[in-house]
């Protein structure tokens, strides 16, 4: 599909004129240099955001110090706020973004916001939302239920974030790994990604999916844009991405914005500097770590707002594909803090972390949910949750997979039967090439080796090994996309 130069050039002509640094011809897509220095970076971001049609209705300013940008102002939705942060993060010279943008108070009631979010989820062809529920209280949306893949879990949050007026999202969706993704769902997910990534502004591409192979055709402005598009198209259910028909046209290059690939050390350094500069997390003791694209936030914060702010900053950094928020809230009481602390405790336990269990509290009555693969796991989760301050009573709605539990509880089950059960699980696992994962079992302990495409895929394989009947899992799989 042809991308016209004018479709990407209009906002850059506005930027160049505003900055007063570059003369722009109608036939030139972009200014020929990026911003330099704190003042110019701040001005550049402000005008760049103003020129983005998807940010209509927002009013956002930026300040910059030592490569850390702070955004202030207002937006209609979380999606707008995060898009502005993504634009700022992609700007030359920016290391991290602190997002202070507030969401404008809506006229709609909490019930109306919840209904709009559910309708948006139901309309999306990228996921099956038939088992998803939403509760909105004081513009805070809690997503519960279950979906089939990690991608659908993230997509659900992204779709709810587009609803104007919702100011915070607590995503407690469980992943059951039971979905076989269709080509239409994969195509819709990639289209959603292209639409909402500011680095693809004005890009028009054709996407086709058949038997797990994605073919992309069209024009982009740089090799970095092409490589980014191919890399991000490797979603759950995709075995191969063909990008031979993506043409690089330098006339479409977006000067001033770029795809960034930080090293793990650079990512952690930027995150620590941003947390130190963010007034919202003052009084927190946060120890972040990074492994295969997953940032783990350990330590404590004085409030749920500080906990959310730390996660928001970490999510926006280059190289970060997910955040495991294990921060404990100290000095704050209430159901939200109690539920967050239960979730953190469950994530910290090495034997339960892979399950992705959820927690919800109302007036001290707390409910834990999700799926486990043994009765011991269900019982242990209840013990950990009941010990959290603020829990007055506990309801354990964790569902135990009956087949997996029967195999795991029977210590005499032959290793060959367990290995066969694991291989069957892997064969039907979306996004996993069962031929590239080797399985051996000795006295109930499964050894997993071979290669997988991402940390999320590895977590899926481990979870399904337990589902297949393993008593214990030794994960030695190599991750190819770090």
N, C-alpha and C positions, 0 to 999 in steps of 0.2 A: 504494500500500500504506500502511495506517495505522500510524503510529509512536505507541505509547502513551507517555504522560508518565512512567509508572512505570518504563518500560524505560530511561529516561535519568536518572531522579531518584535512585535508590538510592545510588549512590556519592557524589552531591553532598550528600545528607543526612549521610552518614558524614563527608565533608570538613568540612561546616559545624559539625557537633558537635565534631569534633576540634580545629578552629581556634578554636572558642568565640566566633566573631564574628558569626554570623548565625543567627537563629531560622528554622527551615525547617518549612513545612507539608507534609503528604503530597501536597497538590495542587500544590505549587510544584516546578518541575523543578530549580532551581539556586539557590545563594546569589546575592544581588543585587549582589555586588561582587567584584572580583578581589583577589588579594593585593597588598600594598604593602610595600616595603622588603625588604632582603635576608633577614632572619630569617623573615618571613612567606612570602616566595616559596619558601624552602627547605622550610618546614613544609608548605606547600601541595603542592609537588611530591611530597614523601615520602608524604603521605596519598593524593594522586591516583594515584600508582603502586600503592599498596597496595590501592586500591579497584578496580583494573583486573583483571577476571577472567582476561584473557589473559596476565597477568603472575604468575599463581599459581606459587609455587615460587621466585620471586626474592626477594631481600632487598636493597633499594636505598635509599641515603641521598643527600641533596643538600646542597651548600653553595653560597652565592651571593656574588659580589663584583663590583660594577660591572656588573651585568647578565650576567655570565658564570657559568653554573652548572656545577659539577663533580659528576658522579655517581660514587659508590663503591658497592661491594657485589658481589653475585653474581647470576647469572641462569642459566637452564637452556640458553639458546640465544642465538645472535647476534640472532635475530629479537626475542626478549624485550629484549635489551640496547638494540637500536635503537628499539624501540617506546617504551621508557622515555625515551630521549633525545628522541624525537619529542613525547612528552607534555610534557617539560620545555621544549622549544623553543617549543611552542604557548602556554605560560603567559605571562600578562601580565607585562611588565617584563623578559623574558629576551631577550638579544641573541645568545647562542651557547651551545653545550653542549660540555663536555669530558667524554667518556665513558670512565671508568676501570673500568667494570663488568667483572668477570672471568666467564668461562664455567665453570661447575662441571664438574669432571673426571667423565667418564662411566664406567660399568662396561664398556660396549661397547668392542670393539677397533676399531682403525682400519679394518680390512676391513669390519666390521659397519656402521660409520658410513657408509662409502662405498656399501654395498649399500642402506642405508636412503635415502640421498640419491638414488640412481638410481631406486629404486622411487617416491619422491615425484615426481620429474621425469616418469617414465613415466605416472603417474596423472593429471597435470595436463592438463586439456583446453585450457589457454591457450597451449600451445606444443608443437611437435614435437621431442621429445628423442631421436629415433632415432639421431642422429649425435653424441650428447653422451656423453662419458666423464668419470669422476671418479676421482681418486687421492687417498687420505687418508694422510698421514704425520704422526705426532705431533699429531693432531687438526687439522691444517692441510689443507684441502680445495683441490685444484686442479681446476678445471673446464676441460675441453678439448673440441675438436671444433668443430662449426659449427651455427648456427641460421639461420633465414631473415630475421630482423629485429632491429633494435636493441632493441625492446621484449622480444623473447624472450631476448635476452642478459641484460637486467636481471632478467627474471622468473626465469630459471634461478638466478641468484644469490640472489634473494629466497626461492625454494623451498628451496634448500640451506641457507640461513640458519635455516630453521625446524627443522632436525634437531638435537635436543639433543646437546650434547657437542662439536660442531664449533666451534672457537674462532677460526678465521681462514679466509678464502676468497680464493683467487687465481683470478679469472675470466679465463680466456684463450680464451674462445669467440670464434671468428671469425663474421662475419656474411656470408652469401652472397647475400642479397637475392633469393632464388629462391622465397620462400614467398608464395602468395596466401592471405591470412588469411581464415578462415571466420567467419561471424557468431557461431558457437558459441565460437570461440577469443577473439574480441573481447569477447564477453559475459563469459566466464570471467575474462579479465584485469581487467575493470572490477569484477567482483564481488570478486576477490582484493584489489584496491586499496581498496575500501570496507571490507572486513573488517579490513584491517591498518592503516588510517589512524585514529588515536585520535580525530580530530575528527569521525568518523562513528559513534562509540559509540552504540548504541541506535537508529541510523537504519535504517529498513527501506524499501528502494526496489525497484521493479520495473524491470528493464532488458531492452529488446528491441532486436535488431539486424537490419536488413534492407538489403541493397544498400549497405552502408557508412554507413547512417544509424542513429544510436543514439537511442532514445527512452527517457527516464527519467521515472518517476512515483513519487510518495511524499511524505513530509513531512520537512523539516529545520528546524533551530531558528533560522536566521538567513539573511539575504541573502548574507552572506559564505560560509556553508556551501554554499548553492545555487550560487553562482558558482564556488566551488572544485570542486564536483562536476562541473559542466559542463566546466570547463577541463581537469580531469584525465581526463575521458572521451574527449578527443581523442587516442586512442592510434593506433598504426600501423594503417592500414586503414580509418580513420574519416574520412568526408568532412564529416559534419554531426552535431551533437548537438542534439536537441530536448529542452528542459527546461521547456516550458510547463506540464506536469503536475506539476512539483515545487512543493509548497505550503510556504510559510514560516509556521511556527507558533511564535510567540515564546515560548509556554509550554515549548518544547523547547530554548530557548537554553542554551548551555553557558557560563555565566559563568566567567571565570577562564582559559579557553582560547580562542584565536582564530587564524584564518588570518592569516598575516603576509606582506606583500609589500614586501620591502626594495628600495630603490633599489640599483643596482650599487655606488655609493659606500658605502652603509650595509652591504652584504654584505661588501665587502672590509675595511672598518673592523672589523666584528665578527670576521671571520676572523683578521685580524692580531692583535687583542687576545686572542683565544682561544689562538692559537699561542704568543704571548708568555707566557701564563699556564700553559701545559701543560708539566709537568715531563718528559713523555715525549719531547718534541722538543727538549730542551736540547742545545745544540751544533750545531743545524741552521741552515742558511742558506737560508731559504725565501722565494721571491719570487712571491706569488700574483698572478694576473691573472684578469679575468672578462670574457667576451665572449659575449653572447647566451645566458646561462644556463650556459655551460661554464667551470668554474674550471680554470685551468692552474697546476699547482704546479711551478715551476722552482727549481733550486738543488741543495742536497745535504743529506743527513742522515747521522748516524753509524751508523745501524742500520736493518734492515728494519722493526723494530717502530716506530721513529720515522716512517718513510715511511708505514706503514699508519695510524698515529695521525693524521698530518696529513690524509690523505685522508678518514678517518672524520669528522673535525671539519668539513671542507669540505662533505662530502655532506649533512650535516644542516641546512645553512643555508637559509633561505627564498630562493627565486629561483634556486637551484642545481639544474639538471636533470642534470648530469653532471660528472665530474672527470677531467681528463687529467693523470695523475700522471707527471711527467717528472723526478722527484727522483732524483738519483744517490746511491747508498750509498757513503760513504767510510769507511774504517777497519774494515770488516767483510768477511771472506772467507766463502766457502761458496757452494753452488749457488743458494740463494734470492737472495742479493745479486747474483750474476752474472746470473741470469735477469732480475731486476728492472732491472739496468743496461742489458742488451740491449734490453729493451722500451722503456726511456726513450730510448735512442739512436735507435730506429726511429721513435718518436713525434716526436722533435725534427726529423727530416728532413722538410722540406716536401713532397718528392716521394713520400714513403712514408707519411706520417702518416695519410692518409685510408684506408689499407688495413686498419688494425687488426691488424697482424701479431703473432704470439705467440712466446714463447720459453720453453724448459724446459731445465734442466740437471741432470745426475746424474753425480757424480764428475768434473766438468769437461767431460763430453761434452754439448755443448749442441745443441739442435734448434730451428730456427726454422720456423714454419708459417703457413699462411693462404693467401690468394689474391692474386695479382698479375695485372696486365694487360699486362705486357711482360717479355721476358727481361732487359732492362736493370734493371728494378725488382728482380727476383729476385736478380740478381748484386750490385746495390748493397747490398741488405739483408745479404747474406752478408759483404761487405767490412766493413760497419759492425759486425756482430755479432762477427766474428773479431778485431776490434781491442780488444774489451772485456777488461780484466784478469780472469783466472780461467777463460777459455775455453781448454781444452786441445785440443779438436777440435770441429769444427762439422759438423752434418748439416743440409742445406738441403732441407726438405720443403715449401717454398712451391710451390703449384700455379699454373701460368700458364694463364690462359684462352686457349685456342688461337686462337679466332676473333678476339678482341680483339688478341692479339699479332700475328697475321697482318696485320691492318689497320694497326696502329700501326707495325709494322716496314717496311711497304711505303709509302715516302714518296710514291709516285705515286698512291695511292688517291684518287679524286675526292672533293672536299668534300661533294658531294651524297650520296654513299654513306655517308660517316661520319655526316652529319646524320640520315639515314634510320635508321642503326643506333642512334643515340642516342635518337631518338624512339620506336623500338620498345622499347628498354630502359625508358624512362620510362613507357610505356603499361602495362607489366606490373609496375611497381614499387609495392609495397603502400604506401598512405598518400600517394601522390603524384598530384595531379590534373594529368595531362599537358597539359590545355588551359590551365593557368595558368603553364606554364613555356615560354618561347620559346627556340629553339635556332637558332643560325647558326654556320657553320663557314667559316673562311678559312685556307687553306694548313695544314689539319690542326688548327688551334686553334679550339676550341669556345667560343662566347660564350653563357652561360646568363643569361637575364633573366626577369623575372616575379616571382611570389610563391610562397612555401612557408610551411607552418605553424610550423616549428621549425628550430633549428640542426641537429638530427639528420636531419631530412628533407632539408635542404640538403646535408649530407654524403653522404646516400644518392644524391641526384641527381648530385653531382660524381663519385662512385665509378662510377655507372652510365654516366656520359658517357665515362669512360675505357673502361669495358667495351664501350661501343658503338663504340670505335675512335678516340676523340680522342687526338691526340698531346700536347695541352696544353689546359687548361681555365681560362677566365676567368669566375669566378663573380661575377655581379652581381645575384643573386637577393635580394629583400627578404624578411625573416623577419617574419611578422605577429604572432607570439606571442613576445615577448621577456621 
